[in-house]
Amino acid sequence: MDLAVTRADIERIYPVIAPHIRRTPVVTVSGADFGLAPFTITIKLEHLQHAGAFKTRGAFTNLLTRNPPKAGVVAASGGNHGAAVAYAAMKLGLPARIFVPTVSSPAKIDRIRSYGADLTVIGERYAEALAASIEWSTSSGAMPVHAFDQVETMAGAGTIGLELQQQAPELDTVLVAVGGGGLIGGVAAWYESNTRIVAVEPDGAPTLAEALKAGKPVDAPTGSIAADSLAPKRVGELMFPIAQAHVDRVVLVTDDAIRHAQRMLWDVLRIVVEPGGCTAFSAVLSGAYQPANGERVGVVVSGANTTAVTFGA
């Protein structure tokens, strides 16, 4: 089966979006820093990306390669994709309308508004915001930019894999959080099973786990502390064959494990991230994923749009 996104696609798109994105750094630490065995952990600090999350890569890929009309662009999002599309549209001088559900965090809603996009809050979950965005696209002529189930979105996300392999070529395993699957679809397409790719999901939103059990994308529960970024009801149709081909396994983590990872990243590294942004890292801390002796583990920290910080103290 031909896959929707390949390593060649990612190589081709990277120079197109590189002038518009940050090449985010990595930090290499020991598991011992977190009270674990002394294996090597390389963290890709993608929360330092423009608009606070990896989604900016896919947003620019869409807007730079698809010739948006005068009506501009429209996107549905739990928050991060909306902020990314709003940011990219602002930088490129395009109108943008963003639809988010009520579960979207205040930090993400404020960030979308700060980039000048028209914002509509509708429905309790992503699926309802998506339906409203499709209706708007039909009536207005605006170009839809899907949060995960789109070739351009996945190819943009896959550039994280390209950078990470250049920055840490020795990795044995890369852990990636999953919501709709655009991020892991792109990263897995880049590595092509040459490095082990492990998917991490909240146990309250096991979209990829349920899809792999069923042999196709199916509806899954959408309850989790990370629901505004990792609970779209089901994974994308385009990423699913990539996951079948190149994702080694799925591990599930609890909300308590995610909260603990947030706290530990702050305590040890002074990194502030949102729940979805540290979900992959929580798999290591909680033991949901246990590296072998000498295993070199990479983790994508994917977003930091959160109010979990106080200034002036």
Summary of the structure (lengths in Angstrom):
residues: 313
radius of gyration: 17.8
end to end distance: 55.7
largest distance: 56.9
contacts: 1251
relative contact order: 0.17
helix: 46%
strand: 16%
